[in-house]
Amino acid sequence: EVSTPITITVEAEPGLSEVAVNLDGSIVVLKEISSGKYSIATPAPTKAGTYPLSVTLKNSLSQGTSKANVANLTVTEKVVVPSKFTNVKTVTE
């Protein structure tokens, strides 16, 4: 759903100097949480739609490689469940 927290995880070579994902025009840099596993928690985009994800990997020599459209993130509208009212009374004077 829009604006809800999501976790992005990329598996790649261990010890990279940077792993970044392009999400809706924003570059999100991931942290290595275990050997070769990079992750970050970030909010989903604020508008519903399908967002292609591109990934950039950089080694310790700052040599990088990028792959476009490695995955798609589908964001839906928030579902609002109407409240059920019981025992509603109207007071008139």
DOKOL-975355 format. One record per residue: x, y, z of N, C-alpha, C, O in turn; residue in one letter. Coordinates in nm, 3 decimals. Example, Ala and Ser with C-alpha at 12.3 -4.5 7.8 and 13.67 -1.06 7.14 Angstrom:
DOKOL-975355
PT      nxx      nyy      nzz     caxx     cayy     cazz      cxx      cyy      czz      oxx      oyy      ozz  resn
PT    1.319   -0.569    0.780    1.230   -0.450    0.780    1.320   -0.330    0.780    1.424   -0.332    0.846     a
PT    1.285   -0.225    0.708    1.367   -0.106    0.714    1.290    0.003    0.787    1.341    0.114    0.804     s
This chain:
DOKOL-975355
PT      nxx      nyy      nzz     caxx     cayy     cazz      cxx      cyy      czz      oxx      oyy      ozz  resn
PT    0.084   -0.119    0.000    0.000    0.000    0.000    0.088    0.124    0.000    0.202    0.121    0.045     e
PT    0.034    0.233   -0.051    0.109    0.357   -0.058    0.160    0.398    0.079    0.090    0.386    0.180     v
PT    0.283    0.447    0.082    0.349    0.502    0.200    0.372    0.404    0.315    0.418    0.446    0.421     s
PT    0.342    0.277    0.298    0.367    0.181    0.406    0.513    0.136    0.400    0.575    0.140    0.293     t
PT    0.568    0.094    0.513    0.708    0.049    0.512    0.726   -0.077    0.427    0.646   -0.170    0.433     p
PT    0.834   -0.078    0.348    0.872   -0.196    0.271    1.019   -0.225    0.298    1.094   -0.137    0.340     i
PT    1.060   -0.347    0.274    1.200   -0.384    0.286    1.249   -0.429    0.149    1.188   -0.516    0.086     t
PT    1.358   -0.370    0.104    1.420   -0.408   -0.023    1.546   -0.487    0.011    1.628   -0.441    0.091     i
PT    1.561   -0.605   -0.048    1.677   -0.690   -0.023    1.739   -0.731   -0.156    1.670   -0.769   -0.250     t
PT    1.872   -0.721   -0.162    1.947   -0.761   -0.282    2.055   -0.859   -0.238    2.126   -0.834   -0.141     v
PT    2.068   -0.970   -0.310    2.176   -1.064   -0.286    2.281   -1.043   -0.394    2.250   -1.046   -0.513     e
PT    2.406   -1.023   -0.352    2.515   -0.995   -0.445    2.646   -1.040   -0.381    2.647   -1.105   -0.277     a
PT    2.755   -1.005   -0.446    2.889   -1.038   -0.395    2.910   -0.974   -0.258    2.873   -0.858   -0.238     e
PT    2.968   -1.046   -0.164    2.994   -0.988   -0.032    3.096   -0.874   -0.037    3.185   -0.874   -0.123     p
PT    3.083   -0.779    0.053    3.183   -0.674    0.070    3.182   -0.563   -0.032    3.282   -0.493   -0.046     g
PT    3.074   -0.545   -0.104    3.067   -0.435   -0.201    3.068   -0.301   -0.128    3.016   -0.290   -0.017     l
PT    3.125   -0.199   -0.191    3.129   -0.068   -0.127    2.994    0.002   -0.134    2.964    0.088   -0.051     s
PT    2.912   -0.035   -0.234    2.779    0.026   -0.243    2.686   -0.062   -0.321    2.721   -0.117   -0.426     e
PT    2.565   -0.076   -0.269    2.454   -0.141   -0.339    2.339   -0.043   -0.330    2.295   -0.006   -0.221     v
PT    2.291    0.000   -0.446    2.185    0.100   -0.449    2.073    0.056   -0.542    2.095   -0.013   -0.641     a
PT    1.952    0.099   -0.508    1.834    0.071   -0.589    1.771    0.204   -0.627    1.758    0.294   -0.544     v
PT    1.732    0.215   -0.754    1.659    0.332   -0.800    1.512    0.298   -0.791    1.462    0.210   -0.861     n
PT    1.442    0.370   -0.703    1.300    0.349   -0.679    1.226    0.480   -0.701    1.241    0.574   -0.622     l
PT    1.149    0.488   -0.806    1.069    0.606   -0.837    1.155    0.732   -0.846    1.115    0.839   -0.800     d
PT    1.274    0.719   -0.905    1.362    0.834   -0.923    1.450    0.865   -0.803    1.532    0.957   -0.810     g
PT    1.435    0.793   -0.695    1.517    0.813   -0.576    1.618    0.699   -0.564    1.585    0.583   -0.585     s
PT    1.742    0.735   -0.531    1.846    0.635   -0.509    1.844    0.596   -0.362    1.861    0.681   -0.274     i
PT    1.823    0.468   -0.335    1.818    0.416   -0.198    1.939    0.325   -0.180    1.953    0.226   -0.251     v
PT    2.027    0.360   -0.085    2.148    0.281   -0.062    2.121    0.177    0.046    2.074    0.209    0.155     v
PT    2.154    0.052    0.013    2.129   -0.059    0.104    2.253   -0.086    0.189    2.364   -0.050    0.151     l
PT    2.232   -0.150    0.303    2.342   -0.188    0.393    2.359   -0.338    0.390    2.261   -0.413    0.377     k
PT    2.484   -0.383    0.402    2.509   -0.527    0.406    2.474   -0.578    0.544    2.538   -0.542    0.643     e
PT    2.372   -0.663    0.551    2.325   -0.713    0.681    2.384   -0.849    0.714    2.388   -0.889    0.831     i
PT    2.429   -0.920    0.613    2.503   -1.045    0.629    2.583   -1.064    0.501    2.564   -0.989    0.405     s
PT    2.670   -1.160    0.498    2.759   -1.178    0.383    2.682   -1.188    0.252    2.612   -1.286    0.226     s
PT    2.696   -1.084    0.169    2.631   -1.083    0.039    2.484   -1.050    0.038    2.420   -1.059   -0.067     g
PT    2.429   -1.011    0.153    2.286   -0.978    0.161    2.275   -0.831    0.205    2.317   -0.794    0.315     k
PT    2.217   -0.750    0.118    2.204   -0.607    0.140    2.055   -0.574    0.153    1.972   -0.627    0.080     y
PT    2.023   -0.485    0.246    1.882   -0.459    0.273    1.861   -0.318    0.327    1.952   -0.257    0.381     s
PT    1.739   -0.269    0.311    1.698   -0.142    0.371    1.546   -0.141    0.386    1.474   -0.199    0.305     i
PT    1.500   -0.075    0.491    1.357   -0.051    0.511    1.331    0.094    0.468    1.403    0.185    0.508     a
PT    1.229    0.114    0.387    1.197    0.246    0.334    1.047    0.253    0.308    0.983    0.149    0.291     t
PT    0.990    0.371    0.304    0.846    0.379    0.272    0.820    0.351    0.124    0.902    0.384    0.038     p
PT    0.708    0.289    0.095    0.665    0.270   -0.044    0.634    0.407   -0.104    0.607    0.502   -0.031     a
PT    0.636    0.417   -0.237    0.596    0.544   -0.300    0.458    0.589   -0.255    0.377    0.509   -0.209     p
PT    0.432    0.718   -0.269    0.307    0.776   -0.221    0.191    0.764   -0.320    0.078    0.798   -0.287     t
PT    0.219    0.716   -0.440    0.114    0.698   -0.539    0.107    0.552   -0.582    0.210    0.486   -0.594     k
PT   -0.014    0.503   -0.604   -0.032    0.366   -0.650    0.024    0.351   -0.791    0.019    0.445   -0.871     a
PT    0.077    0.234   -0.820    0.130    0.208   -0.954    0.235    0.098   -0.950    0.261    0.040   -0.845     g
PT    0.293    0.071   -1.066    0.401   -0.027   -1.077    0.531    0.048   -1.100    0.541    0.130   -1.191     t
PT    0.629    0.018   -1.018    0.757    0.088   -1.021    0.869   -0.011   -1.055    0.892   -0.106   -0.980     y
PT    0.940    0.011   -1.168    1.054   -0.074   -1.200    1.171   -0.042   -1.107    1.196    0.074   -1.074     p
PT    1.243   -0.145   -1.065    1.359   -0.127   -0.978    1.486   -0.155   -1.058    1.497   -0.256   -1.127     l
PT    1.582   -0.063   -1.048    1.713   -0.080   -1.109    1.815   -0.087   -0.997    1.800   -0.020   -0.895     s
PT    1.919   -0.170   -1.016    2.019   -0.191   -0.912    2.157   -0.152   -0.964    2.193   -0.182   -1.078     v
PT    2.235   -0.084   -0.878    2.374   -0.050   -0.908    2.462   -0.111   -0.800    2.437   -0.094   -0.681     t
PT    2.567   -0.181   -0.844    2.663   -0.242   -0.752    2.799   -0.177   -0.775    2.840   -0.160   -0.890     l
PT    2.871   -0.141   -0.666    3.005   -0.086   -0.678    3.100   -0.165   -0.589    3.068   -0.200   -0.476     k
PT    3.219   -0.194   -0.644    3.319   -0.265   -0.565    3.410   -0.166   -0.492    3.387   -0.045   -0.498     n
PT    3.512   -0.217   -0.423    3.601   -0.131   -0.344    3.682   -0.034   -0.429    3.736    0.062   -0.376     s
PT    3.693   -0.057   -0.560    3.763    0.034   -0.651    3.666    0.133   -0.716    3.704    0.205   -0.809     l
PT    3.544    0.137   -0.667    3.436    0.222   -0.719    3.397    0.189   -0.863    3.337    0.272   -0.932     s
PT    3.431    0.069   -0.907    3.385    0.024   -1.038    3.245   -0.029   -1.020    3.219   -0.112   -0.933     q
PT    3.154    0.019   -1.104    3.014   -0.018   -1.085    2.954   -0.088   -1.204    3.004   -0.081   -1.316     g
PT    2.847   -0.155   -1.176    2.766   -0.217   -1.279    2.620   -0.192   -1.243    2.581   -0.197   -1.126     t
PT    2.540   -0.166   -1.344    2.398   -0.139   -1.322    2.313   -0.232   -1.405    2.349   -0.271   -1.516     s
PT    2.199   -0.267   -1.349    2.101   -0.346   -1.422    1.966   -0.278   -1.406    1.920   -0.254   -1.295     k
PT    1.904   -0.248   -1.518    1.774   -0.180   -1.516    1.662   -0.284   -1.511    1.676   -0.395   -1.563     a
PT    1.554   -0.246   -1.449    1.432   -0.326   -1.447    1.454   -0.470   -1.399    1.408   -0.565   -1.462     n
PT    1.524   -0.484   -1.288    1.548   -0.618   -1.234    1.424   -0.675   -1.166    1.410   -0.796   -1.151     v
PT    1.334   -0.588   -1.124    1.209   -0.630   -1.060    1.111   -0.513   -1.067    1.149   -0.400   -1.095     a
PT    0.986   -0.543   -1.040    0.883   -0.440   -1.032    0.820   -0.440   -0.894    0.795   -0.546   -0.836     n
PT    0.795   -0.322   -0.843    0.725   -0.305   -0.716    0.586   -0.253   -0.749    0.572   -0.148   -0.811     l
PT    0.483   -0.327   -0.707    0.346   -0.283   -0.730    0.291   -0.225   -0.600    0.287   -0.292   -0.497     t
PT    0.249   -0.100   -0.608    0.196   -0.029   -0.492    0.047   -0.007   -0.515    0.005    0.041   -0.621     v
PT   -0.033   -0.042   -0.415   -0.178   -0.027   -0.425   -0.226    0.087   -0.335   -0.155    0.131   -0.245     t
PT   -0.347    0.133   -0.362   -0.408    0.235   -0.277   -0.436    0.176   -0.139   -0.457    0.056   -0.125     e
PT   -0.435    0.261   -0.037   -0.471    0.215    0.096   -0.619    0.179    0.099   -0.703    0.250    0.043     k
PT   -0.648    0.069    0.164   -0.786    0.026    0.178   -0.838    0.083    0.309   -0.783    0.057    0.416     v
PT   -0.943    0.159    0.299   -1.004    0.217    0.417   -1.133    0.141    0.445   -1.225    0.140    0.364     v
PT   -1.137    0.079    0.559   -1.255    0.003    0.598   -1.347    0.096    0.676   -1.307    0.152    0.779     v
PT   -1.468    0.114    0.629   -1.560    0.203    0.701   -1.594    0.147    0.838   -1.610    0.027    0.857     p
PT   -1.603    0.238    0.932   -1.640    0.197    1.068   -1.787    0.159    1.073   -1.870    0.216    1.002     s
PT   -1.817    0.064    1.158   -1.956    0.027    1.178   -2.003    0.095    1.306   -1.945    0.076    1.413     k
PT   -2.106    0.172    1.293   -2.159    0.242    1.408   -2.276    0.163    1.465   -2.360    0.112    1.390     f
PT   -2.280    0.152    1.596   -2.394    0.088    1.660   -2.445    0.181    1.770   -2.370    0.262    1.824     t
PT   -2.568    0.169    1.799   -2.632    0.249    1.904   -2.613    0.400    1.882   -2.580    0.473    1.975     n
PT   -2.633    0.443    1.761   -2.622    0.586    1.729   -2.756    0.652    1.764   -2.861    0.604    1.723     v
PT   -2.750    0.760    1.838   -2.872    0.830    1.878   -2.863    0.975    1.835   -2.756    1.035    1.833     k
PT   -2.976    1.029    1.801   -2.983    1.170    1.767   -3.058    1.241    1.878   -3.166    1.202    1.920     t
PT   -2.995    1.347    1.924   -3.057    1.425    2.031   -3.104    1.556    1.971   -3.027    1.627    1.907     v
PT   -3.233    1.588    1.992   -3.287    1.716    1.945   -3.345    1.790    2.063   -3.393    1.730    2.159     t
PT   -3.340    1.916    2.054   -3.395    1.998    2.165   -3.516    2.073    2.123   -3.574    2.146    2.204     e
